[in-house]
Amino acid sequence: MKTIVSSALIAGVTLTVAGAASAQLQPTRVQNAVTQNIDGSTIIPGGTEDPTGSYTTFAGVGNGVNGFFGLGSGVTDNTVVFDGISETIDTYISLAGGITPSVTESFTVNANGTQSIAITMSASGDLAPGGLSVGGPALDQLGFFIGTPAGGGLPVQSTQPFGLVTAANIDLLANGASLNGNGSIGFLVGTIWDGNLGIVFGAGSAGLGVNEIRFTITVGKVAVPTPGALALFGLAGLAGVRRRR
């Protein structure tokens, strides 16, 4: 890809009351993002951390023509450990304001037995600045990626498979104020989450001053049969065979 060049800032982007169904802030599923940063340098999705406790994530800008790009500079690592400790990822290039994003996470077991996972990315400046292009139309859409869609990175992992998703939300915030009312990610609800996420928001979602992204997902418990239950199931099966004979 060509080196990033500056273009005119996106003008006329307005946002109504938080939580309104603004088309530019409706999430759409994306299967694959990119394997390079917007300045042409390679994204390194892996790291030196223990893969069993690590996952890859980044935010980027793009459009339907050029795809989506990270905003890093040089060889950077977007893989962090799921440990609740804030970790720095990808230092942004100067055209993006020179900001450094960080990511943290939490895991909660709810009273009803479901489990909630939260991943928050934040920075001192816009995570998806406007006015950027790569030899074509403006990169005016915000994208957020975890796991395989994040340039072939690591998904969020668990010692047991995740259960059925009962709720999934992503909140875009500008200096603490929600721009989309913690919108639902409808395509995840009712599925078994595989630890990956690739979503893109509509044209004009870049350049809105989003400096915090909160992704939360709630999954049900996974029933794991005990050895005793498996043994009883086996005996019941044998009894059924005998009766058929």
Protein Blocks (a to p, Z undefined) as FASTA:
>chain_A
ZZdddddddehiacddehiacfklcccddfbfcfbdfkopacdfbdfbdfklgccddddd
ddfknopadfbehjddfbdcdehpacdeddddfknoopacdddddddddfkopacddddd
ddfbdfbdghiaehiacdfbccddehjlnooiacdddfbdcdddfbdcddddeehiafkl
opacfklgopacehiacddddehigonlpabdcddddddddddddfklmmmmmmmmmmmm
mmmZZ
